[in-house]
Amino acid sequence: MSLMELQHEKSERVYTRRQTSAEIVSEARRSLRTLATQRPFTPQEKHRQLFGESSSRARDGRPPSAFSLHARNFEAPDSRPGSGSRLSPLEHKPRLTVFRDEDGREDEAALPKPPAERENTRRDSGGCRARHLRTSSINRLPLMTSHSKSLDRSVEERIDQPEEGEKQHCADVTGHNTKASSEADRHTITKSSRVPQSAQNDVSSGSKPDAYHGLNDTDADDNMDESQYWNSKVLPVLHEIESFAPDDGASEEMVGRMCHACNELHNALAERGMLGRQCKKRSTILRSLFRLVDVGSDRLNLTLAKLILALNVSGNNLVNICKLVFKISRNASNDTLFFTSSVLDSLLSLLQCEDVWSKSEAVLYCVGSLKLLSGNSALASLLLGKDFIGLLLLLSKRLIHCMPQTSFNVTNHRAEGEGQHIIAGHILVQVTAALRNIADQSESRPSFLSSKAFVTLCWIVENHRNDIDICINVARIFSKLSTYTECCYALAETPHCCILFLDLLGKHSRKQDLVVRLLFTLGNLTAKSIEARERVYEEEGGIDVLLDLFQVYQRTPSHPEQHPAPEREDILIKLIRLLANLAIHPTVGTALAANPLCVQLLLQVLESRCVQESEELVINAAATINNLSFYQGESSVVRSQHKHISQSVLLKLLLGSSMEGVLEATRVFGNLSQIKDVRRFIVQHKVHQFVVTLIDSKNPDVCFSACGVLINLSADSENRALLRVEGTTQKLIDCLRDFGSQDWHLAAVVCQTLWNCSLDGEMQHSEELLKILRLYTDRGLLQWPSNDGVRQVQEACWELLFLPVAERLRQRLHVEDITGIS
């Protein structure tokens, strides 16, 4: 039995059922081999931003990463509906709205006139309240006077939630901070922020305000309890916050005090259930918090963000808070702040909002912050414990599934749909980049597998296949995870993934960052999965896409500066490796071996490249020729060009300085030496002498390949004598003694070679060989590894591969020994 027959017999087992451990070990030594390569290098971004420097998005068409935020950017009342949608303006203006002329002065003529029947009431109480409102600023608590008791609840609530005109007024007052402001002004503002004693007396006296008339005693008591809680727990903290003037500057000690006060306020509101939108004085709290943004402390701003998000702000305030967190997260030195703050939980909660479209800009900066933070391995581990991967995947599904239908007009509907697709694309760039960062964590793999992330990621790419940023991020995720066996099999089982990758390769063939990672991933899949090899081959035009890429990156580009040689060579390495792995499948290998363009491109690489300068590329090309040479059908182009391959390619590698090149050339000769013309070429050029010396290399792989050539050479009687002259028998016996008990596959091939070399007559050194065979064929005399798994593999190789050949050789030597004695 020849080596090729032995290999073909094993290959039939490989493709009909799941491989055993013994078969996996044996396949590693077959002439058909999968190739490994390094994962494409992914440099870290120099700057933390929404979109990297290599982004395909135009700078003027994407959301900014740099911006300034101040207290005046926030709308203190935060009175928009929770849905985030703007309401149409009312024709009737709210009664308490303050109007200003172009110079910023109050326009008295523009103030609304009170109804006649309530003129006295407005003069007595509403006028006082209106004056307070006009003189109040964002850094003052609303004052509670004795007159406020006479207002009904609706008026009180309306004052707590001012309308759009008041928002503008608050913003104007907040922004009014010029150099002309005197120290006396600041002192006045600080002093006026103190709550008058009358505000406390209204509560502590126990008297019921007029606003409570008509309520039963239980409701009144509940409101009194809430008022007392507000007065005793919340107001003191707000008083401390209000006592600080942001424009005076802040020391670290003062920032610490403010952070502590904000945390106390958060705890007090949480204890009473006053977070979210439940607190009637919510706008009062927000006014006090927003003014602290101007302090400019990242530590304080992160504390503020946690509390403001807990108060369930919406609209512009929600966007600005998310921007504020994003701005903080851009500085890597602030990563430690996120360890000590629970703001991560608030950001993750925002990802779970159902109506993502009404909060799309806030979600964008929220996910952008998490993306930047996930680049820190410690924070990435923390996020993993909070189901970060699952939340990102759910958000992705909502972005793809739940495109809102908002217009019946076809033109408007199309424009809105395109706009929503762009917004979803911006967010998905952040989502996929965050998942890319998380994929670096070894503990992330179970989450990717359990959440069926590969299906969702393929779905994302399918819906955004024109978005290069998204495609590259997902390709980076796949290139990382496919290096692990369990993830590789899961990706290979994902429907249509191979078809999707081939489509992207054809569509974006000039995008080198994308192409190299898709080729690497496909190479990983085809190295392990029979189904992946079949899918790539069976996809219409799939092989043509690969060969087109081969031609594009093989020829020298017209603008080399745009396609640097190292990047092009890396793509060729990954592409040729993919072809080599595909060729393991009998059907695919036969087709590739019969494809003239495929063989021609491989030979061009071997002829035009130097192994010293492009070792991995040349070695991969030779290994692919080796796999194709396994198929010796009449249609094989490799077989028909065996003379050219032997003379121009293999001889150069065999005589080169690279041991890897020598090994690959020997492997190819092991297949091609089945052809008589090739065997004649080997003997004429004295290649057989070099092959015999390889047995002394002390390298089991080299010895194995050399035996493959010698088995075929010894099939000719005229060559057996030449091999004996070179001392082949003794070298083989030494190899068997040195490596046999550790590598039973190699031992089997050595015995097969010895059998062929001794067909003409008496075996040299037969006694020494017989002694070794008696030892190796007795299971009880052999020393097996203590590890059960390793021992099981070695015992299987010994029984399936070595023992049948060794027993036959031992019996022949025993017969010759008896015959010689007689």
C-alpha positions in Angstrom: 0.0 0.0 0.0 1.4 3.4 -1.0 1.4 6.4 1.2 -1.2 8.1 -1.0 -3.5 5.1 -0.8 -3.1 5.1 3.0 -3.9 8.9 3.1 -6.9 8.5 0.8 -8.3 5.7 2.9 -8.1 7.9 5.9 -9.6 10.8 4.1 -12.7 8.8 3.3 -13.2 8.3 7.0 -12.8 12.0 7.7 -15.5 13.2 5.5 -18.2 10.6 6.3 -18.5 11.0 10.0 -17.2 13.1 12.9 -13.5 12.6 13.5 -12.2 10.7 16.5 -9.2 11.9 18.4 -7.0 9.5 16.6 -8.1 10.7 13.2 -7.5 14.3 14.2 -3.9 13.4 15.1 -3.4 11.5 11.9 -4.9 14.2 9.7 -2.3 16.6 11.0 0.3 14.6 9.3 -1.5 14.0 6.0 -0.3 15.7 2.9 -3.6 17.5 3.0 -3.3 20.1 5.7 -5.1 23.1 7.0 -3.0 26.3 7.3 -2.8 28.7 10.2 -1.9 32.3 10.2 -1.8 35.4 12.4 -5.0 37.4 13.0 -4.9 40.8 11.3 -3.5 43.4 13.6 -6.1 46.0 14.9 -4.4 49.2 16.1 -6.0 51.0 18.9 -7.5 54.4 18.1 -5.3 57.3 19.2 -8.2 59.4 20.3 -11.5 58.4 22.0 -14.3 59.6 19.8 -17.6 58.5 18.3 -16.1 57.6 14.9 -12.4 56.7 14.4 -10.0 58.5 12.2 -10.4 55.8 9.5 -14.2 56.2 9.5 -15.9 56.2 6.1 -18.3 58.9 7.3 -17.8 62.5 6.2 -16.9 64.7 9.1 -19.7 67.2 8.4 -22.3 64.5 8.1 -21.9 62.7 11.4 -22.6 63.6 15.0 -19.7 65.5 16.7 -17.4 64.0 19.3 -16.2 67.4 20.6 -18.6 70.0 22.0 -19.0 72.4 25.0 -21.8 72.0 27.6 -22.8 74.6 30.2 -25.7 75.1 32.6 -27.5 77.3 30.0 -27.7 74.4 27.6 -30.1 72.6 30.0 -33.8 73.3 30.3 -34.4 73.6 33.9 -38.2 72.7 34.0 -37.7 69.6 31.9 -41.5 69.7 31.3 -41.6 67.9 28.0 -43.6 64.7 27.8 -41.9 61.5 28.5 -42.1 60.4 24.9 -39.7 63.1 23.9 -42.1 64.4 21.2 -42.7 68.1 21.0 -46.2 69.4 21.5 -47.7 71.9 19.1 -47.7 75.4 20.7 -50.9 76.6 22.3 -52.6 79.8 21.1 -53.3 80.8 24.7 -50.1 81.7 26.4 -49.5 80.6 30.0 -50.4 83.2 32.4 -47.0 83.3 34.2 -44.8 83.5 31.2 -42.4 86.4 31.2 -41.6 88.2 27.9 -38.6 90.2 27.2 -37.8 92.8 24.6 -34.8 92.8 22.3 -32.6 94.3 25.0 -33.5 91.6 27.5 -35.8 93.8 29.6 -39.2 92.7 30.8 -41.9 93.8 28.4 -44.7 94.8 30.7 -47.1 95.4 27.8 -46.7 91.9 26.8 -47.8 90.4 30.1 -51.2 88.7 30.0 -54.0 90.4 31.7 -55.8 88.5 34.6 -59.5 87.8 34.3 -61.6 90.5 35.8 -63.4 88.4 38.3 -60.0 87.4 39.9 -58.3 90.8 39.8 -58.0 91.2 43.5 -56.8 87.7 44.0 -54.1 88.1 41.3 -53.0 91.4 42.9 -52.8 89.9 46.4 -51.2 86.5 45.7 -50.5 85.9 42.0 -48.7 89.2 41.7 -46.4 88.4 44.5 -45.7 84.9 43.0 -45.2 86.5 39.5 -42.7 88.9 41.0 -40.8 86.1 42.7 -40.7 84.2 39.4 -39.4 87.2 37.4 -36.6 87.8 39.9 -35.7 84.1 40.4 -32.8 82.5 38.5 -31.7 79.0 37.9 -29.5 79.1 41.0 -32.3 80.0 43.4 -34.8 77.8 45.1 -38.5 78.8 44.6 -39.6 80.6 47.7 -42.5 79.4 49.8 -44.5 82.3 51.3 -47.6 82.6 53.3 -49.5 83.8 50.2 -48.7 80.5 48.4 -51.2 78.7 50.5 -54.1 80.3 48.7 -53.2 79.0 45.3 -55.0 76.0 44.1 -53.0 72.8 43.3 -53.2 73.3 39.5 -51.5 76.7 39.7 -48.9 75.3 42.1 -48.1 72.4 39.8 -47.9 74.7 36.8 -45.4 76.9 38.6 -43.3 73.8 39.5 -43.4 72.8 35.8 -42.9 76.2 34.0 -43.7 76.4 30.3 -41.4 77.1 27.3 -41.3 80.8 27.9 -39.9 80.2 31.4 -37.4 77.8 30.0 -36.0 80.6 27.9 -36.1 82.9 30.8 -34.2 80.4 33.0 -31.6 79.8 30.3 -31.2 83.6 29.8 -30.6 84.2 33.5 -28.3 81.2 33.8 -26.2 82.4 30.9 -26.1 86.0 32.2 -22.7 85.8 33.9 -20.4 88.6 32.6 -17.3 90.2 33.9 -19.5 93.2 35.0 -21.0 91.1 37.8 -19.7 92.4 41.1 -18.8 90.5 44.1 -21.8 92.1 45.8 -24.1 90.6 43.1 -22.7 87.2 43.8 -23.2 87.6 47.5 -26.8 88.7 46.9 -27.5 85.6 44.8 -25.9 83.3 47.3 -27.8 84.9 50.2 -31.1 84.9 48.4 -30.8 81.2 47.8 -31.4 80.6 51.5 -35.0 79.4 52.2 -36.9 82.0 54.2 -38.1 81.0 57.6 -41.7 81.5 56.4 -41.3 78.6 54.0 -40.4 76.4 56.9 -43.1 77.8 59.2 -45.8 76.9 56.6 -44.9 73.3 57.1 -43.9 73.1 60.7 -46.9 75.0 62.0 -49.2 72.2 61.0 -51.8 74.5 59.5 -53.5 73.3 56.3 -53.0 75.5 53.2 -56.0 76.5 51.1 -54.7 74.3 48.4 -55.8 71.3 50.5 -59.4 72.4 50.9 -61.7 69.7 49.6 -59.3 66.9 50.3 -60.1 64.3 52.9 -57.9 64.1 56.1 -55.9 61.1 54.8 -54.8 62.9 51.7 -54.0 66.0 53.7 -51.9 64.0 56.1 -50.0 62.4 53.3 -49.3 65.7 51.7 -48.2 67.1 55.1 -45.9 64.1 55.6 -44.4 64.7 52.2 -43.9 68.4 53.0 -42.3 67.6 56.3 -40.0 65.1 54.6 -39.1 67.7 51.9 -38.4 70.3 54.6 -36.4 68.0 56.9 -34.5 65.8 54.4 -34.3 67.5 51.0 -34.3 71.2 51.6 -31.1 71.2 53.8 -29.2 69.4 51.1 -30.5 71.7 48.4 -29.6 74.6 50.7 -26.0 73.3 50.8 -25.9 72.9 47.0 -27.3 76.4 46.5 -24.8 77.9 48.8 -22.0 77.2 46.3 -21.4 79.7 43.5 -19.9 77.9 40.5 -18.2 81.1 39.2 -16.1 81.4 42.3 -14.0 78.3 41.3 -14.0 75.0 43.1 -11.2 73.3 45.1 -11.0 69.5 45.3 -12.4 69.8 48.8 -15.4 71.7 47.6 -16.0 69.3 44.7 -15.9 66.5 47.2 -18.5 68.3 49.4 -20.8 68.8 46.4 -20.5 65.2 45.3 -21.3 64.1 48.8 -24.3 66.5 48.9 -25.6 65.1 45.5 -25.3 61.5 46.8 -27.2 62.5 50.0 -29.9 64.1 47.8 -30.1 61.0 45.7 -30.4 58.7 48.8 -33.1 61.0 50.3 -35.2 61.1 47.2 -34.8 57.3 46.7 -35.8 56.6 50.3 -39.1 58.5 49.8 -39.7 57.2 46.3 -39.3 60.7 44.8 -37.0 59.8 42.0 -38.2 59.7 38.4 -41.1 62.1 37.8 -42.8 61.4 41.1 -41.5 64.5 43.0 -43.6 67.6 42.7 -40.6 69.8 43.3 -38.6 68.0 40.6 -38.0 71.2 38.6 -36.6 72.8 41.8 -34.1 70.0 42.2 -33.1 70.1 38.5 -32.5 73.9 38.6 -30.1 73.4 41.5 -28.3 70.5 39.8 -27.9 72.0 36.4 -26.1 75.1 37.7 -23.3 72.9 39.0 -22.4 71.8 35.5 -20.5 75.1 35.1 -18.1 74.0 37.9 -16.3 72.0 35.2 -15.4 69.0 37.4 -15.6 65.6 35.7 -16.0 63.9 39.1 -18.9 66.2 40.0 -20.5 66.1 36.6 -20.5 62.3 36.7 -22.2 62.4 40.1 -24.7 64.9 38.7 -25.4 62.7 35.7 -26.2 59.8 37.9 -28.8 61.8 39.8 -30.2 63.7 36.9 -30.7 60.4 35.0 -32.4 59.0 38.0 -34.9 61.9 37.8 -35.9 60.6 34.4 -35.2 63.7 32.4 -36.2 63.7 28.7 -35.8 65.7 25.5 -32.9 68.1 25.3 -31.8 67.5 28.9 -31.5 63.7 28.4 -29.4 64.4 25.3 -27.1 66.8 27.1 -26.6 64.6 30.1 -25.6 61.7 27.8 -23.3 64.1 26.0 -21.8 65.1 29.3 -21.1 61.5 30.2 -19.6 60.9 26.8 -17.4 63.9 27.2 -16.1 62.6 30.5 -15.5 59.1 29.1 -13.3 60.5 26.3 -10.6 61.0 28.9 -9.0 57.7 29.8 -7.9 59.0 33.1 -11.5 59.3 34.1 -12.1 55.5 33.8 -11.5 55.1 37.5 -14.5 57.4 38.2 -16.8 55.0 36.5 -15.7 52.2 38.9 -16.9 54.1 41.9 -20.1 55.4 40.4 -23.3 53.5 39.6 -23.8 55.6 36.5 -23.1 52.6 34.3 -26.4 51.1 35.5 -28.2 54.2 34.5 -26.6 54.1 31.0 -27.5 50.4 30.6 -31.1 51.2 31.7 -31.3 53.8 28.9 -30.4 51.1 26.4 -33.5 49.2 27.3 -35.9 52.0 26.4 -38.6 50.8 24.1 -39.1 54.0 22.1 -35.5 54.2 20.9 -36.3 56.6 18.1 -37.6 59.4 20.3 -34.3 59.2 22.3 -32.0 58.3 19.4 -29.4 61.1 19.9 -29.3 60.3 23.7 -28.9 56.6 22.9 -26.1 57.4 20.4 -24.0 59.2 23.0 -24.9 56.7 25.7 -23.7 53.8 23.6 -20.7 55.9 22.5 -19.7 56.3 26.2 -20.0 52.6 26.9 -18.0 51.9 23.8 -15.1 54.0 25.0 -15.3 52.6 28.5 -15.3 49.0 27.2 -11.8 49.6 25.8 -10.7 49.4 29.4 -10.3 45.7 30.2 -11.4 46.1 33.9 -14.5 48.1 32.9 -15.2 45.6 30.2 -15.3 42.8 32.7 -17.6 44.9 34.9 -19.9 45.5 32.0 -19.9 41.8 31.1 -21.3 41.1 34.6 -24.3 43.4 33.8 -25.3 41.5 30.6 -23.8 44.1 28.4 -23.7 41.9 25.3 -27.3 40.9 25.6 -28.5 44.5 26.0 -26.5 45.7 23.0 -27.9 42.8 20.9 -31.5 43.7 22.0 -30.9 47.3 21.1 -29.7 46.3 17.7 -32.8 44.2 17.1 -35.0 47.1 18.0 -33.1 49.4 15.7 -33.6 47.0 12.8 -37.1 45.7 13.6 -38.9 48.8 14.8 -38.5 51.4 12.1 -41.4 53.8 12.9 -44.0 54.5 10.2 -44.7 58.2 10.4 -45.9 59.5 7.0 -48.5 58.5 4.5 -46.8 60.7 1.8 -44.6 58.4 -0.3 -41.8 61.0 -0.8 -41.8 62.0 2.9 -42.0 58.4 3.9 -38.9 57.6 1.8 -37.0 60.6 3.2 -37.9 59.7 6.8 -37.0 56.1 6.3 -33.6 57.1 4.9 -33.0 59.4 7.9 -33.9 56.7 10.4 -31.6 54.3 8.6 -28.8 56.8 8.9 -29.5 57.3 12.6 -29.6 53.6 13.2 -26.3 53.2 11.4 -24.7 55.8 13.7 -25.9 53.9 16.7 -24.9 50.5 15.3 -21.4 51.7 14.7 -21.1 52.3 18.4 -22.8 49.0 19.3 -20.6 46.9 17.0 -17.4 48.8 18.2 -18.4 48.1 21.8 -18.9 44.4 21.0 -15.5 44.4 19.2 -13.9 45.7 22.4 -15.7 43.2 24.6 -14.7 40.3 22.2 -11.1 40.7 23.5 -12.2 39.4 26.9 -11.9 35.6 27.2 -14.9 35.5 29.6 -17.1 37.1 26.9 -17.2 34.0 24.7 -20.0 32.2 26.7 -22.1 35.3 26.4 -21.6 35.6 22.7 -22.6 31.9 22.3 -25.6 31.9 24.7 -27.1 35.1 23.2 -26.8 33.8 19.6 -24.8 36.9 18.8 -23.5 35.7 15.5 -27.0 35.5 14.0 -27.8 39.1 15.1 -24.4 40.4 13.9 -24.9 38.8 10.4 -28.4 40.4 10.4 -26.9 43.8 11.2 -24.4 43.5 8.3 -27.1 42.3 6.0 -29.2 45.4 6.7 -26.2 47.8 6.6 -23.9 46.2 4.0 -23.1 49.6 2.5 -21.9 50.9 5.8 -18.2 50.2 5.8 -17.8 51.2 9.5 -20.3 48.6 10.6 -19.0 45.9 8.3 -15.4 46.4 9.5 -16.5 46.3 13.2 -18.4 43.1 12.7 -15.6 41.6 10.7 -13.2 42.4 13.5 -15.5 40.6 16.0 -15.7 37.5 13.8 -11.9 37.5 13.2 -11.3 37.6 17.0 -13.9 35.0 18.0 -13.4 32.6 15.1 -10.0 31.8 16.4 -11.7 29.8 19.2 -13.0 26.4 18.3 -16.5 26.6 20.0 -17.1 30.1 18.5 -15.8 29.0 15.1 -18.3 26.1 14.9 -21.1 28.3 16.1 -20.3 30.9 13.4 -20.0 28.1 10.8 -23.5 26.9 11.7 -25.0 30.5 11.3 -27.2 30.4 8.2 -26.0 32.4 5.2 -22.8 33.7 7.0 -20.5 32.4 4.3 -22.7 33.7 1.5 -22.8 37.1 3.3 -19.0 37.2 3.6 -18.6 36.4 -0.1 -21.1 39.1 -1.1 -19.1 41.7 1.0 -15.8 40.6 -0.6 -17.3 41.2 -4.0 -18.9 44.5 -3.1 -16.0 46.0 -1.1 -13.0 44.3 -2.8 -10.9 47.4 -2.4 -11.5 47.9 1.3 -8.4 46.2 2.6 -9.2 46.4 6.3 -12.5 44.6 5.6 -11.2 42.1 3.0 -8.3 40.8 5.1 -10.6 40.1 8.1 -13.3 38.4 6.1 -10.7 36.2 4.4 -9.1 35.4 7.8 -12.5 34.5 9.2 -13.4 32.3 6.3 -10.1 30.6 6.6 -10.8 29.8 10.2 -14.2 28.4 9.3 -13.0 26.2 6.5 -10.1 25.0 8.6 -12.6 23.3 11.0 -15.9 22.9 9.3 -16.7 20.6 6.4 -20.0 22.4 5.9 -18.2 25.8 5.6 -16.1 24.4 2.8 -19.1 23.1 1.0 -21.0 26.4 1.4 -18.2 28.5 0.0 -17.8 26.2 -3.0 -21.6 25.8 -3.7 -22.4 29.5 -3.5 -22.8 30.7 -7.1 -19.8 32.7 -8.1 -18.1 32.2 -4.7 -14.8 30.7 -6.1 -14.8 33.4 -8.8 -15.0 36.1 -6.2 -11.9 34.7 -4.5 -9.9 34.3 -7.7 -10.9 37.9 -8.7 -9.5 39.1 -5.4 -6.4 37.0 -6.1 -5.8 38.8 -9.4 -6.5 42.3 -7.9 -4.0 42.0 -5.1 -1.4 40.0 -7.1 -0.7 42.6 -9.6 1.1 45.8 -8.8 -1.4 48.7 -8.3 -1.3 51.9 -10.3 -1.1 53.9 -7.1 1.1 51.9 -4.7 0.8 54.5 -2.0 -2.9 53.8 -1.7 -2.3 50.0 -1.5 0.9 49.4 0.5 2.8 46.2 -0.3 2.6 44.7 3.2 -1.2 45.1 3.4 -1.6 43.5 -0.1 0.7 40.7 0.8 -1.3 40.0 4.0 -4.4 39.8 2.0 -2.8 37.3 -0.4 -1.6 35.2 2.6 -5.1 35.0 4.0 -6.6 34.3 0.6 -4.2 31.5 -0.3 -4.7 30.0 3.1 -8.4 29.9 2.5 -7.9 28.1 -0.9 -5.7 25.6 0.8 -8.3 24.9 3.5 -11.1 24.6 0.9 -9.0 22.1 -1.1 -9.2 19.6 1.8 -12.8 18.8 0.7 -12.5 16.2 -2.1 -15.1 17.9 -4.3 -13.7 21.4 -3.8 -10.1 20.2 -4.1 -10.7 18.4 -7.3 -12.4 21.5 -8.8 -9.6 23.8 -7.7 -6.9 21.4 -9.0 -8.7 21.5 -12.4 -9.0 25.3 -12.4 -6.2 26.7 -14.6 -6.5 30.3 -13.2 -6.2 29.1 -9.6 -3.0 27.0 -10.4 -1.6 29.8 -12.5 -1.9 32.4 -9.8 -0.3 30.1 -7.2 2.6 29.4 -9.5 3.1 33.1 -10.1 3.4 33.7 -6.4 6.1 30.9 -6.1 8.0 32.2 -9.2 7.9 35.9 -8.4 8.4 35.9 -4.6 11.5 35.2 -2.6 11.1 33.0 0.4 13.6 35.1 2.4 11.4 38.2 1.9 7.9 36.7 1.8 8.3 33.5 3.7 4.7 33.0 4.9 3.2 33.9 1.5 5.5 31.5 -0.4 5.0 28.7 2.1 1.2 29.1 1.9 1.3 29.0 -1.9 3.5 25.8 -1.8 1.2 24.2 0.8 -1.8 25.0 -1.4 -0.1 23.3 -4.4 0.6 20.4 -2.1 -3.1 20.0 -1.2 -4.1 20.3 -4.9 -1.5 17.8 -5.9 -3.3 15.2 -3.8 -5.9 15.0 -6.5 -4.4 13.1 -9.4 -7.3 12.9 -11.8 -6.9 13.5 -15.5 -8.4 16.9 -15.2 -5.8 18.1 -12.7 -3.8 21.0 -14.0 -1.2 20.3 -11.3 -0.6 16.9 -12.6 -0.4 18.1 -16.2 2.1 20.7 -15.2 4.2 18.5 -13.0 7.4 19.0 -14.9 7.2 22.8 -14.7 6.3 22.6 -11.0 9.2 20.3 -10.2 11.8 22.2 -12.2 10.9 25.9 -11.7 9.3 25.8 -8.3 10.1 22.9 -6.0 13.8 22.6 -6.8 14.3 26.2 -5.8 12.5 25.7 -2.5 14.2 22.4 -1.8 17.6 23.9 -2.2 16.8 27.1 -0.3 17.8 28.2 3.1 14.3 28.1 4.6 13.5 24.9 6.5 9.8 25.6 6.1 10.3 25.9 2.3 12.2 22.6 2.3 9.5 20.9 4.2 6.7 22.1 1.9 8.7 21.2 -1.3 9.2 17.7 0.1 5.5 17.4 0.8 4.6 18.3 -2.8 7.2 15.9 -4.1 5.6 13.2 -1.9 2.4 13.6 -3.9 3.9 14.3 -7.4 6.4 11.4 -7.1 3.5 9.1 -7.8 4.1 10.1 -11.4 7.0 8.2 -13.0 8.4 11.2 -14.9 8.7 13.0 -11.5 10.5 10.1 -10.0 12.9 10.1 -12.9 13.4 13.9 -12.4 14.2 13.3 -8.7 16.8 10.7 -9.5 18.4 12.6 -12.4 18.9 15.7 -10.3 20.0 13.7 -7.3 17.1 15.0 -5.2 16.8 11.5 -3.6 20.2 12.0 -1.9 19.0 15.2 -0.3 15.7 13.6 0.7 17.6 10.7 2.5 19.6 13.2 4.5 16.4 14.8 5.7 15.7 11.6 7.7 18.6 12.7 10.0 17.0 16.1 10.6 15.7 15.1 14.0 12.5 16.8 13.0 9.5 14.4 13.0 7.6 16.4 10.4 10.5 16.5 8.0 11.1 12.8 8.5 7.5 12.1 7.8 7.6 14.1 4.5 10.9 12.5 3.4 9.4 9.0 4.0 6.5 10.0 1.7 8.9 10.6 -1.2 11.0 7.5 -0.4 7.9 5.2 -0.4 7.1 6.3 -4.0 10.7 6.2 -5.2 11.2 2.6 -3.8 8.2 1.5 -6.0 10.8 1.3 -8.9 13.3 -1.6 -8.6 16.1 0.5 -10.1 15.7 3.1 -7.4 15.8 0.7 -4.5 19.4 -0.1 -5.1 20.3 3.6 -5.1 18.5 4.1 -1.8 20.4 1.2 -0.2 23.7 2.7 -1.3 22.7 6.0 0.4 22.3 4.1 3.7 18.6 4.6 3.8 17.8 1.5 5.8 20.0 2.4 8.8 18.7 6.0 8.8 15.1 4.7 8.9 15.8 2.3 11.7 17.4 5.1 13.7 14.3 7.3 13.1 12.0 4.5 14.2 13.9 4.0 17.4 14.1 7.7 18.2 10.6 8.8 17.4 8.5 5.6 17.1 7.1 5.4 20.7 6.1 9.1 20.7 4.7 9.3 17.2 3.0 6.1 16.0 1.9 7.6 12.7 5.5 8.4 11.8 6.5 4.9 12.9 3.9 3.4 10.6 5.2 5.4 7.6 8.8 4.4 8.4 7.8 0.7 8.5 6.0 1.1 5.1 9.2 2.7 3.7 11.4 -0.2 5.0 9.0 -2.7 3.5 9.3 -1.1 0.1 13.0 -0.7 0.2 13.5 -4.4 1.0 11.4 -5.9 -1.8 14.4 -6.9 -3.9 16.2 -9.0 -1.3 17.6 -9.3 2.1 16.8 -6.5 4.6 19.9 -4.8 6.0 20.2 -4.6 9.8 17.3 -6.9 10.1 18.2 -8.1 13.6 18.2 -4.6 15.0 14.9 -3.8 13.3 13.3 -7.1 14.5 14.2 -6.3 18.1 12.6 -2.8 17.9 9.5 -4.3 16.3 9.1 -6.9 19.0 9.2 -4.2 21.6 6.8 -1.9 19.8 4.2 -4.5 19.0 3.8 -5.6 22.6 1.3 -3.3 24.3 2.4 -4.4 27.7 6.0 -3.4 27.2 5.2 0.1 26.1 5.1 3.1 28.4 2.0 5.2 27.9 1.3 8.8 29.0 -0.3 9.3 32.4 -2.9 11.7 31.0 -6.0 9.7 30.0 -6.8 11.8 27.0 -3.3 11.7 25.5 -3.1 8.0 26.2 -6.3 7.3 24.4 -5.1 9.1 21.3 -1.8 7.4 21.3 -3.3 4.0 21.8 -5.7 4.6 18.9 -2.8 5.6 16.6 -0.8 2.6 17.7 -3.6 0.2 17.0 -5.1 1.7 13.8 -2.0 2.9 12.0 1.2 1.3 13.3 0.3 -2.2 14.4 -1.0 -3.6 11.1 2.1 -2.5 9.1 4.6 -3.4 11.9 3.1 -6.9 12.3 3.4 -7.6 8.6 7.0 -6.3 8.5 7.9 -8.3 11.6 6.4 -11.5 10.2 8.4 -11.0 6.9 11.7 -10.5 8.9 10.9 -13.6 11.0 10.4 -15.7 7.9 13.6 -14.4 6.4 15.4 -15.1 9.6 14.2 -18.7 9.8 15.0 -19.2 6.1 18.5 -17.9 6.6 19.1 -20.2 9.6 17.8 -23.3 7.7 
